[in-house]
């Protein structure tokens, strides 16, 4: 079984290399806690909180909520600036980028999907498209730690370009 230190090291390597390209000193520093939260499934956070009678362990869901909004605005802005798409089709085209299924397909094309599933901290099996939820959570964490521009760059590299 992989130790938590090994898993953190794999997470750091994922985040400092393409397509994320985050600054290593920040990822290894205080930001690491937030990035670990981005891969913490609710099954494990609930179990840890119950064992310790606390509520300090947060799953990736709150970060995914934020990341979803960052992804949505990044894709909408990209489509707005692309004059090739008729106005009446903008929403339909946007859905092809931001649906969980399509995010999962994009992650698979970039060979990131399996790595996210393997990194996921969980106590039981996870559902379909969990990798897309973790990607949303990582985008949310990047937004909080590095700002909108860096989060947008990641969205473009993985979902658009």
N, C-alpha and C positions, 0 to 999 in steps of 0.2 A: 504494500500500500504506500502511496506517495505521501511524504510528510508535508505539513503545511508550509514549511520553508521552501521545499522544492516547488510546490504549487505557486507560491508567491514569486519565486524566481522565474518560472515559466510565464506568469502574468506580466512581470516586468519586461521580459524579452519580447512578448507580444506587443506591448505598448511602446517600447522604444524603437521598434523596427517598423518598416513600411507595412501597412499603409497608415498606421497611427503616428509614428515618428514623434513621440513625446520626449521632452528633455529628461534624460535618465536621472539626473540629480533630484528633480522634482518627483518623479515616479517612485524613486527609492526613499524619498523623504516623507514628509507629513501627508502628501497626497495618496500614498499607498493605502491608507485606511479606507479612503473613499473608493479607490479602484477595487479593493477587496470586497467592499459592500456591493459593488456592481456585478459581482459573480456569486453572491450569496443568495441561494434559493430560499424561498419562504419555508420550505419543509425543514431546513436546517436551522434557520433563525428562530422559528417557532419552537423547535425542540430545545435549542440552547436557552432560550428565554424561559421555557417551562422548567428546565432542570435547575436553573439558577434563580427562579422566582423574580425575574427582572424583565425589562423591555429594552435592553440596550442594543441587542443584535437586530439590525435592520436588514431586510432583504433588498434585493435589487429593484423591487417594484416602484418605489418612490422615485428612484433615479430614472427608471424606464419611463415613468410618466413625464418627467422633464425632458428626457432625451427624445421622446416621441414628438414633442412640440418643436424641438430644435431641428429634427429631421424634416418635419412637415414644412417649416418656414424655409429651410434651405432648399428643399425641392421646389416649393412654390416660387421662390425667387428665381431659381434657375429656369423654370418653365416660363415665368413671366418675361424674362430677358431673352428667351428663345422665340423669335418671331415666326418660326416655322410651324407653330401649333395654333390651329384655329381656336378662338376663345371658347367656343361651345364644347371643345374636347379637352380643355385644360384639366378639369377635375378628373375625367376618366384617365388621362395620361398620368396625373399625379398619383392616383391610386395604384398604378402599376409600379411605382417606386416605393410607396410607403406601407403597403400591406405587409403583414407579418410573413406571409408566404413568399412575397417577392423579395423582402429583405433577406430571408433565409436562402433564396436562390442566389442572390448577389454575394452573400457570405460564402456560399459553396463555390462559386466561380473564383473567388479570391483565396480559396483554401483556408478560410478562417472558421467555418462552421464547426468542424470537428474539434478544433482547439478550444473554442468557447465551451462546447459541451464537456470536454475533458476537464477544463478548468472550473466548471461550475461546482461550487460547494453546496452539497445537498445530502439529505439523509435518505432519500428514496428516488425512484425514477421520476424523471421530469417529463412534461408534456411536449407535444408537438410545438415547433417553432420557438423553443426556449432560447435557442441561440439568437433569434431576432430580438427577444426581450432583453437578453444580456447585452446585445449590441446597443439597443436603445439606452440601457442603463450606463454603459461605458460612454456613450455620446453625452448623456446628462452629466456624468462625472467630469468629462473633459470640458464641457461648458462651464461648470462651476470652478474648475481648477485653472483652465487655460483661456477661457473666454469663447465668445461666439465664433470668431473667425477660425480658430483652430478646430472647433467642433464641426463647423461648416466644411472645412477642408477635408476632414475625415469622411463626412457624409458624401461629398463629391467623389472622393477617391474610390469609395466602396460601392455606392449606389448609382452614381451618375456616369462617371468616366469609364 
